[in-house]
Amino acid sequence: MVRGLPAVGAARGPYLAAVGRGLLLAALVAAAASFLPVAESSCPRDKSLVRDISRMQQSNFGREGFSHITVTGALAHGMKEVEVWLQTFGPGQRTPIHRHSCEEVFIVLKGKGTLLLGSSSLKYPGQPQEIPVFQNTTFSIPVNDPHQVWNSDEHEDLQVLVIISRPPVKIFIYDDWSMPHTAAKLKFPYFWDEECLSAPKDEL
C-alpha cells in the first residue's frame, strides 16, 4: 500500500495543475472587470431644490405630436404626495381613454381643447361629456372617472400642467367608451416611469 502512494500523487498532479490554471484565469477576469465602467441607471434622478425645466428630460414616448416632462415626481425627485407634469399635445392629438385612482388637476397654459369625461357609476364609461377647455382654465378629474384630453384645435398646440396625487400613477386604459371597466387594461409602471420603476405593483 505504501508503494501505491506515489501513483496516487502522480494522478493528482494534472488535476491540481488544472485547478491552479482555473484560479489564475478567474483572478485575471476579476482584475479586468475592475477596469470596466459600471453601468449607471437610466433613471434621471435629481433632488435639487431648484431645477431648470428647459434642461429636464423630455420625450414623446413613441406618440407623435406629444411631449411629456415630469417636472417633479415620486421616482425621479422623491416626492411623496403629489407629482407634476408638463405636457404638450399637437393639433388633433389626445390621451388614451383612461382612469386612475388618484386626484388629477389640469391647468391649461396654452391653446384650447376638449375634456371627454365618462362615468364610473355605470358598467362602462358610456357616452362622454364633451367639455371645452382653454388657456387660463383649470379642471379636475374625479377619482376613477374615465376621461380623455383632446387637442381639438386644428392649428395650435395644447399645453397643460398636470398635478396628480398618490404617485407613481397606475393607469387603466380603455379601447373605447363602451369597454367595461373590468376589462380596462392596467399599465403600470406608466411609460414615463418605466426607466425608474420596472417591478409591477398591485393596484390599491
C-alpha atoms as an extended CHARMM CRD file, in Angstrom:
* protein
*
       204  EXT
         1         1  MET       CA              0.0000000000        0.0000000000        0.0000000000  PROA      1               0.0000000000
         2         2  VAL       CA              2.9110000000        2.2920000000        0.6880000000  PROA      2               0.0000000000
         3         3  ARG       CA              4.1620000000        1.6800000000       -2.8220000000  PROA      3               0.0000000000
         4         4  GLY       CA              0.8120000000        2.8570000000       -4.1840000000  PROA      4               0.0000000000
         5         5  LEU       CA              1.0010000000        6.3660000000       -2.7290000000  PROA      5               0.0000000000
         6         6  PRO       CA              3.3390000000        7.8750000000       -5.3440000000  PROA      6               0.0000000000
         7         7  ALA       CA              0.9690000000        6.6960000000       -8.0690000000  PROA      7               0.0000000000
         8         8  VAL       CA             -1.9330000000        8.4810000000       -6.3990000000  PROA      8               0.0000000000
         9         9  GLY       CA              0.1400000000       11.6480000000       -6.0640000000  PROA      9               0.0000000000
        10        10  ALA       CA              1.1270000000       11.4350000000       -9.7120000000  PROA      10              0.0000000000
        11        11  ALA       CA             -2.5350000000       11.1840000000      -10.7240000000  PROA      11              0.0000000000
        12        12  ARG       CA             -3.3640000000       14.2810000000       -8.7110000000  PROA      12              0.0000000000
        13        13  GLY       CA             -0.6950000000       16.3610000000      -10.3780000000  PROA      13              0.0000000000
        14        14  PRO       CA             -2.5950000000       17.1980000000      -13.6040000000  PROA      14              0.0000000000
        15        15  TYR       CA             -5.7890000000       17.8030000000      -11.5830000000  PROA      15              0.0000000000
        16        16  LEU       CA             -4.0800000000       20.2740000000       -9.2780000000  PROA      16              0.0000000000
        17        17  ALA       CA             -2.4570000000       21.9680000000      -12.2380000000  PROA      17              0.0000000000
        18        18  ALA       CA             -5.8660000000       22.3880000000      -13.9010000000  PROA      18              0.0000000000
        19        19  VAL       CA             -7.3160000000       23.8420000000      -10.7000000000  PROA      19              0.0000000000
        20        20  GLY       CA             -4.4300000000       26.2700000000      -10.4900000000  PROA      20              0.0000000000
        21        21  ARG       CA             -4.9660000000       27.4040000000      -14.0680000000  PROA      21              0.0000000000
        22        22  GLY       CA             -8.6790000000       27.9050000000      -13.3380000000  PROA      22              0.0000000000
        23        23  LEU       CA             -7.9570000000       30.0450000000      -10.2850000000  PROA      23              0.0000000000
        24        24  LEU       CA             -5.4300000000       32.0950000000      -12.2410000000  PROA      24              0.0000000000
        25        25  LEU       CA             -7.9660000000       32.6710000000      -15.0540000000  PROA      25              0.0000000000
        26        26  ALA       CA            -10.6510000000       33.7160000000      -12.5620000000  PROA      26              0.0000000000
        27        27  ALA       CA             -8.2420000000       36.1770000000      -10.9690000000  PROA      27              0.0000000000
        28        28  LEU       CA             -7.3730000000       37.6670000000      -14.3630000000  PROA      28              0.0000000000
        29        29  VAL       CA            -11.0690000000       38.0530000000      -15.2850000000  PROA      29              0.0000000000
        30        30  ALA       CA            -11.8010000000       39.7470000000      -11.9530000000  PROA      30              0.0000000000
        31        31  ALA       CA             -8.8730000000       42.1130000000      -12.4240000000  PROA      31              0.0000000000
        32        32  ALA       CA            -10.0260000000       43.0120000000      -15.9340000000  PROA      32              0.0000000000
        33        33  ALA       CA            -13.5890000000       43.5780000000      -14.7260000000  PROA      33              0.0000000000
        34        34  SER       CA            -12.3500000000       46.0750000000      -12.1690000000  PROA      34              0.0000000000
        35        35  PHE       CA            -11.2740000000       48.3700000000      -15.0060000000  PROA      35              0.0000000000
        36        36  LEU       CA            -14.6710000000       48.2650000000      -16.7940000000  PROA      36              0.0000000000
        37        37  PRO       CA            -17.1250000000       51.1630000000      -16.2500000000  PROA      37              0.0000000000
        38        38  VAL       CA            -20.1120000000       50.3530000000      -14.0300000000  PROA      38              0.0000000000
        39        39  ALA       CA            -23.4520000000       50.7470000000      -15.8300000000  PROA      39              0.0000000000
        40        40  GLU       CA            -25.4970000000       53.5610000000      -14.3490000000  PROA      40              0.0000000000
        41        41  SER       CA            -29.2920000000       53.5860000000      -14.0190000000  PROA      41              0.0000000000
        42        42  SER       CA            -31.0720000000       55.4520000000      -16.8100000000  PROA      42              0.0000000000
        43        43  CYS       CA            -33.4980000000       56.8910000000      -14.2610000000  PROA      43              0.0000000000
        44        44  PRO       CA            -32.9930000000       60.7030000000      -14.2870000000  PROA      44              0.0000000000
        45        45  ARG       CA            -32.8920000000       61.1930000000      -10.5120000000  PROA      45              0.0000000000
        46        46  ASP       CA            -32.4670000000       64.7960000000       -9.3750000000  PROA      46              0.0000000000
        47        47  LYS       CA            -33.3510000000       66.0080000000       -5.8810000000  PROA      47              0.0000000000
        48        48  SER       CA            -32.0390000000       69.5490000000       -6.3800000000  PROA      48              0.0000000000
        49        49  LEU       CA            -34.0920000000       72.2380000000       -4.6600000000  PROA      49              0.0000000000
        50        50  VAL       CA            -34.2330000000       74.3900000000       -7.8300000000  PROA      50              0.0000000000
        51        51  ARG       CA            -34.3860000000       72.8260000000      -11.3040000000  PROA      51              0.0000000000
        52        52  ASP       CA            -34.4250000000       74.3100000000      -14.8130000000  PROA      52              0.0000000000
        53        53  ILE       CA            -37.4180000000       72.9200000000      -16.7350000000  PROA      53              0.0000000000
        54        54  SER       CA            -35.7110000000       73.6150000000      -20.0840000000  PROA      54              0.0000000000
        55        55  ARG       CA            -32.9610000000       71.1450000000      -19.1020000000  PROA      55              0.0000000000
        56        56  MET       CA            -35.2840000000       68.3700000000      -17.9410000000  PROA      56              0.0000000000
        57        57  GLN       CA            -35.7090000000       65.0980000000      -19.7840000000  PROA      57              0.0000000000
        58        58  GLN       CA            -38.4440000000       65.3700000000      -22.4100000000  PROA      58              0.0000000000
        59        59  SER       CA            -39.9200000000       62.6030000000      -24.5490000000  PROA      59              0.0000000000
        60        60  ASN       CA            -42.9350000000       61.7230000000      -26.6710000000  PROA      60              0.0000000000
        61        61  PHE       CA            -42.7470000000       58.0430000000      -25.6040000000  PROA      61              0.0000000000
        62        62  GLY       CA            -43.4990000000       56.9350000000      -29.1320000000  PROA      62              0.0000000000
        63        63  ARG       CA            -46.5640000000       59.1460000000      -29.5430000000  PROA      63              0.0000000000
        64        64  GLU       CA            -46.3260000000       61.5810000000      -32.4350000000  PROA      64              0.0000000000
        65        65  GLY       CA            -47.2920000000       65.1620000000      -31.5830000000  PROA      65              0.0000000000
        66        66  PHE       CA            -46.9300000000       64.6330000000      -27.8310000000  PROA      66              0.0000000000
        67        67  SER       CA            -44.3580000000       65.8320000000      -25.2910000000  PROA      67              0.0000000000
        68        68  HSD       CA            -44.0550000000       64.9430000000      -21.5960000000  PROA      68              0.0000000000
        69        69  ILE       CA            -41.8010000000       66.3210000000      -18.8480000000  PROA      69              0.0000000000
        70        70  THR       CA            -42.0270000000       65.1320000000      -15.2530000000  PROA      70              0.0000000000
        71        71  VAL       CA            -41.4210000000       68.4940000000      -13.5810000000  PROA      71              0.0000000000
        72        72  THR       CA            -41.3290000000       66.9410000000      -10.1290000000  PROA      72              0.0000000000
        73        73  GLY       CA            -42.1590000000       63.3570000000       -9.3280000000  PROA      73              0.0000000000
        74        74  ALA       CA            -42.0000000000       60.4540000000       -6.9250000000  PROA      74              0.0000000000
        75        75  LEU       CA            -39.3700000000       58.3210000000       -8.6090000000  PROA      75              0.0000000000
        76        76  ALA       CA            -37.0050000000       60.9270000000      -10.0440000000  PROA      76              0.0000000000
        77        77  HSD       CA            -37.3250000000       63.5930000000       -7.3490000000  PROA      77              0.0000000000
        78        78  GLY       CA            -38.5070000000       61.8220000000       -4.1930000000  PROA      78              0.0000000000
        79        79  MET       CA            -41.9900000000       63.3610000000       -3.9700000000  PROA      79              0.0000000000
        80        80  LYS       CA            -44.3610000000       61.5210000000       -1.6230000000  PROA      80              0.0000000000
        81        81  GLU       CA            -47.8330000000       63.0190000000       -2.0850000000  PROA      81              0.0000000000
        82        82  VAL       CA            -48.0330000000       64.7550000000       -5.4830000000  PROA      82              0.0000000000
        83        83  GLU       CA            -46.4360000000       64.7250000000       -8.9180000000  PROA      83              0.0000000000
        84        84  VAL       CA            -46.3690000000       67.4780000000      -11.5660000000  PROA      84              0.0000000000
        85        85  TRP       CA            -46.1660000000       67.0210000000      -15.3430000000  PROA      85              0.0000000000
        86        86  LEU       CA            -45.8170000000       69.4500000000      -18.2350000000  PROA      86              0.0000000000
        87        87  GLN       CA            -47.4950000000       68.0350000000      -21.3290000000  PROA      87              0.0000000000
        88        88  THR       CA            -47.9430000000       69.3780000000      -24.8410000000  PROA      88              0.0000000000
        89        89  PHE       CA            -50.3700000000       67.9590000000      -27.4080000000  PROA      89              0.0000000000
        90        90  GLY       CA            -50.0810000000       68.8510000000      -31.0780000000  PROA      90              0.0000000000
        91        91  PRO       CA            -53.2300000000       69.6250000000      -33.0940000000  PROA      91              0.0000000000
        92        92  GLY       CA            -55.5890000000       66.6550000000      -33.0940000000  PROA      92              0.0000000000
        93        93  GLN       CA            -53.6070000000       64.6710000000      -30.5120000000  PROA      93              0.0000000000
        94        94  ARG       CA            -55.2380000000       63.1290000000      -27.4600000000  PROA      94              0.0000000000
        95        95  THR       CA            -54.5660000000       60.9160000000      -24.4580000000  PROA      95              0.0000000000
        96        96  PRO       CA            -55.8650000000       57.3540000000      -24.3800000000  PROA      96              0.0000000000
        97        97  ILE       CA            -59.2420000000       56.8610000000      -22.7060000000  PROA      97              0.0000000000
        98        98  HSD       CA            -58.1730000000       56.0030000000      -19.1760000000  PROA      98              0.0000000000
        99        99  ARG       CA            -58.8600000000       56.1630000000      -15.4560000000  PROA      99              0.0000000000
       100       100  HSD       CA            -56.7750000000       56.1610000000      -12.2730000000  PROA      100             0.0000000000
       101       101  SER       CA            -57.4120000000       56.0080000000       -8.5360000000  PROA      101             0.0000000000
       102       102  CYS       CA            -55.8200000000       59.3670000000       -7.7910000000  PROA      102             0.0000000000
       103       103  GLU       CA            -56.8610000000       63.0010000000       -7.9210000000  PROA      103             0.0000000000
       104       104  GLU       CA            -55.7990000000       64.9380000000      -11.0160000000  PROA      104             0.0000000000
       105       105  VAL       CA            -55.8480000000       68.6690000000      -11.7500000000  PROA      105             0.0000000000
       106       106  PHE       CA            -55.1020000000       70.3310000000      -15.0960000000  PROA      106             0.0000000000
       107       107  ILE       CA            -54.0660000000       73.9300000000      -15.7300000000  PROA      107             0.0000000000
       108       108  VAL       CA            -54.2280000000       74.9910000000      -19.3730000000  PROA      108             0.0000000000
       109       109  LEU       CA            -51.1620000000       77.1030000000      -20.1240000000  PROA      109             0.0000000000
       110       110  LYS       CA            -51.6540000000       77.4610000000      -23.8700000000  PROA      110             0.0000000000
       111       111  GLY       CA            -54.1700000000       76.5830000000      -26.5520000000  PROA      111             0.0000000000
       112       112  LYS       CA            -57.6190000000       75.0570000000      -26.2720000000  PROA      112             0.0000000000
       113       113  GLY       CA            -59.1460000000       71.6180000000      -26.4110000000  PROA      113             0.0000000000
       114       114  THR       CA            -61.8150000000       69.2720000000      -25.1370000000  PROA      114             0.0000000000
       115       115  LEU       CA            -62.1340000000       67.1780000000      -21.9900000000  PROA      115             0.0000000000
       116       116  LEU       CA            -64.0800000000       63.9780000000      -22.6290000000  PROA      116             0.0000000000
       117       117  LEU       CA            -65.4350000000       62.6490000000      -19.3190000000  PROA      117             0.0000000000
       118       118  GLY       CA            -67.1730000000       59.3040000000      -18.8490000000  PROA      118             0.0000000000
       119       119  SER       CA            -68.8990000000       57.7490000000      -15.8490000000  PROA      119             0.0000000000
       120       120  SER       CA            -67.5950000000       55.3560000000      -13.1970000000  PROA      120             0.0000000000
       121       121  SER       CA            -71.1090000000       54.6290000000      -11.8820000000  PROA      121             0.0000000000
       122       122  LEU       CA            -72.1050000000       52.5050000000      -14.8970000000  PROA      122             0.0000000000
       123       123  LYS       CA            -70.5750000000       49.2030000000      -16.0060000000  PROA      123             0.0000000000
       124       124  TYR       CA            -68.7380000000       51.0600000000      -18.7830000000  PROA      124             0.0000000000
       125       125  PRO       CA            -67.8090000000       54.7320000000      -19.3870000000  PROA      125             0.0000000000
       126       126  GLY       CA            -70.7580000000       55.4390000000      -21.6950000000  PROA      126             0.0000000000
       127       127  GLN       CA            -71.1930000000       58.4570000000      -23.9450000000  PROA      127             0.0000000000
       128       128  PRO       CA            -68.7280000000       61.0290000000      -22.5620000000  PROA      128             0.0000000000
       129       129  GLN       CA            -69.4590000000       64.6370000000      -21.7210000000  PROA      129             0.0000000000
       130       130  GLU       CA            -67.5580000000       66.9950000000      -24.0300000000  PROA      130             0.0000000000
       131       131  ILE       CA            -66.2740000000       69.9590000000      -22.0280000000  PROA      131             0.0000000000
       132       132  PRO       CA            -64.3290000000       72.7650000000      -23.7330000000  PROA      132             0.0000000000
       133       133  VAL       CA            -61.1070000000       73.9220000000      -22.0480000000  PROA      133             0.0000000000
       134       134  PHE       CA            -58.8740000000       76.8400000000      -22.9940000000  PROA      134             0.0000000000
       135       135  GLN       CA            -55.9430000000       78.9580000000      -21.8370000000  PROA      135             0.0000000000
       136       136  ASN       CA            -56.0750000000       80.0400000000      -18.1620000000  PROA      136             0.0000000000
       137       137  THR       CA            -58.7430000000       77.4720000000      -17.2650000000  PROA      137             0.0000000000
       138       138  THR       CA            -58.3110000000       74.6580000000      -14.7850000000  PROA      138             0.0000000000
       139       139  PHE       CA            -60.2410000000       71.4280000000      -14.3710000000  PROA      139             0.0000000000
       140       140  SER       CA            -60.0770000000       68.3780000000      -12.1230000000  PROA      140             0.0000000000
       141       141  ILE       CA            -60.8860000000       64.7380000000      -12.7980000000  PROA      141             0.0000000000
       142       142  PRO       CA            -62.9790000000       62.7870000000      -10.2680000000  PROA      142             0.0000000000
       143       143  VAL       CA            -61.1650000000       59.7230000000       -8.9230000000  PROA      143             0.0000000000
       144       144  ASN       CA            -61.6580000000       56.6700000000      -11.1870000000  PROA      144             0.0000000000
       145       145  ASP       CA            -63.7710000000       58.5210000000      -13.7760000000  PROA      145             0.0000000000
       146       146  PRO       CA            -62.7050000000       57.5260000000      -17.3200000000  PROA      146             0.0000000000
       147       147  HSD       CA            -61.5270000000       60.5300000000      -19.3000000000  PROA      147             0.0000000000
       148       148  GLN       CA            -59.5720000000       61.7510000000      -22.2910000000  PROA      148             0.0000000000
       149       149  VAL       CA            -57.9010000000       65.0790000000      -23.0270000000  PROA      149             0.0000000000
       150       150  TRP       CA            -58.0430000000       66.0470000000      -26.6970000000  PROA      150             0.0000000000
       151       151  ASN       CA            -56.4450000000       68.9480000000      -28.5250000000  PROA      151             0.0000000000
       152       152  SER       CA            -59.4340000000       69.6100000000      -30.7330000000  PROA      152             0.0000000000
       153       153  ASP       CA            -57.8080000000       72.7270000000      -32.2280000000  PROA      153             0.0000000000
       154       154  GLU       CA            -56.5370000000       72.2540000000      -35.7880000000  PROA      154             0.0000000000
       155       155  HSD       CA            -53.7330000000       74.8140000000      -35.6330000000  PROA      155             0.0000000000
       156       156  GLU       CA            -52.3040000000       75.3860000000      -32.1470000000  PROA      156             0.0000000000
       157       157  ASP       CA            -50.6360000000       73.1940000000      -29.5390000000  PROA      157             0.0000000000
       158       158  LEU       CA            -52.4270000000       72.4730000000      -26.2650000000  PROA      158             0.0000000000
       159       159  GLN       CA            -50.0770000000       72.7450000000      -23.2900000000  PROA      159             0.0000000000
       160       160  VAL       CA            -51.1410000000       71.7380000000      -19.7800000000  PROA      160             0.0000000000
       161       161  LEU       CA            -49.6470000000       71.4880000000      -16.3280000000  PROA      161             0.0000000000
       162       162  VAL       CA            -50.9180000000       68.3320000000      -14.6080000000  PROA      162             0.0000000000
       163       163  ILE       CA            -50.8870000000       67.6200000000      -10.8750000000  PROA      163             0.0000000000
       164       164  ILE       CA            -51.6860000000       64.1180000000       -9.5980000000  PROA      164             0.0000000000
       165       165  SER       CA            -51.8790000000       62.6400000000       -6.1090000000  PROA      165             0.0000000000
       166       166  ARG       CA            -50.5660000000       59.2700000000       -4.8990000000  PROA      166             0.0000000000
       167       167  PRO       CA            -47.6630000000       58.8890000000       -7.3300000000  PROA      167             0.0000000000
       168       168  PRO       CA            -46.4680000000       56.9230000000       -9.1770000000  PROA      168             0.0000000000
       169       169  VAL       CA            -49.6590000000       56.7570000000      -11.2140000000  PROA      169             0.0000000000
       170       170  LYS       CA            -51.4040000000       53.4740000000      -12.0680000000  PROA      170             0.0000000000
       171       171  ILE       CA            -53.4380000000       53.8530000000      -15.2650000000  PROA      171             0.0000000000
       172       172  PHE       CA            -56.2340000000       51.6550000000      -16.6440000000  PROA      172             0.0000000000
       173       173  ILE       CA            -56.6640000000       52.0590000000      -20.4110000000  PROA      173             0.0000000000
       174       174  TYR       CA            -59.8690000000       51.5420000000      -22.4330000000  PROA      174             0.0000000000
       175       175  ASP       CA            -60.1500000000       50.6370000000      -26.1130000000  PROA      175             0.0000000000
       176       176  ASP       CA            -63.3310000000       52.7120000000      -26.4360000000  PROA      176             0.0000000000
       177       177  TRP       CA            -66.1320000000       54.2670000000      -24.3830000000  PROA      177             0.0000000000
       178       178  SER       CA            -68.1920000000       51.0600000000      -24.4230000000  PROA      178             0.0000000000
       179       179  MET       CA            -65.4730000000       48.8710000000      -22.9000000000  PROA      179             0.0000000000
       180       180  PRO       CA            -66.4820000000       47.5530000000      -19.4200000000  PROA      180             0.0000000000
       181       181  HSD       CA            -64.4870000000       48.9520000000      -16.5090000000  PROA      181             0.0000000000
       182       182  THR       CA            -63.4680000000       45.4180000000      -15.5490000000  PROA      182             0.0000000000
       183       183  ALA       CA            -61.8690000000       44.9140000000      -18.9780000000  PROA      183             0.0000000000
       184       184  ALA       CA            -59.7070000000       48.0530000000      -18.8850000000  PROA      184             0.0000000000
       185       185  LYS       CA            -56.0130000000       47.1620000000      -19.0440000000  PROA      185             0.0000000000
       186       186  LEU       CA            -53.6290000000       48.2160000000      -16.2750000000  PROA      186             0.0000000000
       187       187  LYS       CA            -50.4720000000       49.9690000000      -17.4730000000  PROA      187             0.0000000000
       188       188  PHE       CA            -48.0070000000       50.1690000000      -14.5910000000  PROA      188             0.0000000000
       189       189  PRO       CA            -45.4500000000       51.4930000000      -14.4720000000  PROA      189             0.0000000000
       190       190  TYR       CA            -46.6380000000       54.0700000000      -16.9970000000  PROA      190             0.0000000000
       191       191  PHE       CA            -44.3790000000       54.9810000000      -19.9110000000  PROA      191             0.0000000000
       192       192  TRP       CA            -42.5400000000       57.8600000000      -18.2070000000  PROA      192             0.0000000000
       193       193  ASP       CA            -41.9670000000       55.7930000000      -15.0520000000  PROA      193             0.0000000000
       194       194  GLU       CA            -40.5330000000       52.7050000000      -16.7530000000  PROA      194             0.0000000000
       195       195  GLU       CA            -36.8960000000       53.8410000000      -16.5200000000  PROA      195             0.0000000000
       196       196  CYS       CA            -37.1790000000       54.2480000000      -12.7560000000  PROA      196             0.0000000000
       197       197  LEU       CA            -39.6450000000       51.5100000000      -11.8170000000  PROA      197             0.0000000000
       198       198  SER       CA            -39.5120000000       48.1340000000      -13.5290000000  PROA      198             0.0000000000
       199       199  ALA       CA            -41.2700000000       45.9690000000      -10.9550000000  PROA      199             0.0000000000
       200       200  PRO       CA            -45.1050000000       45.9540000000      -11.0990000000  PROA      200             0.0000000000
       201       201  LYS       CA            -47.1530000000       46.7220000000       -8.0190000000  PROA      201             0.0000000000
       202       202  ASP       CA            -50.6460000000       45.5690000000       -7.0700000000  PROA      202             0.0000000000
       203       203  GLU       CA            -53.4540000000       48.0630000000       -7.5350000000  PROA      203             0.0000000000
       204       204  LEU       CA            -54.5380000000       49.5410000000       -4.2250000000  PROA      204             0.0000000000
